[in-house]
Amino acid sequence: MKQQHPYSTDAELIEALQQTTTQHKALQQLYVQYFETVRRFITNNNGTADEAKDIFQETVTIFYRKVQRQKLILTSSIKTYLYSVSRNLWLKQLREKR
């Protein structure tokens, strides 16, 4: 059974992130809903679960700041955006390790 989330659309989730009273719940939803996809990508590409947590934290911070500054131009879903940013951050980190 799929878990129910309080914000069912990307627009609702972004709006919740912009409101002081709802941003904590919205951030929790981001982690519950999207972390596993990022964790799986990173652990399948020479990373650890801890590295995945760090990358996802950085990704959510980037996303949150853009939402707060109203500088987010979303041309895809939140899931795709978070995955892409995480992927780029991870690939950059891998290049720097070499």
Secondary structure, 3 states (H helix, E strand, C coil): CCCCCCCCCHHHHHHHHHCCCCHHHHHHHHHHHHHHHHHHHHHCCCCCHHHHHHHHHHHHHHHHHHHHCCCCCCCCCHHHHHHHHHHHHHHHHHHHHC
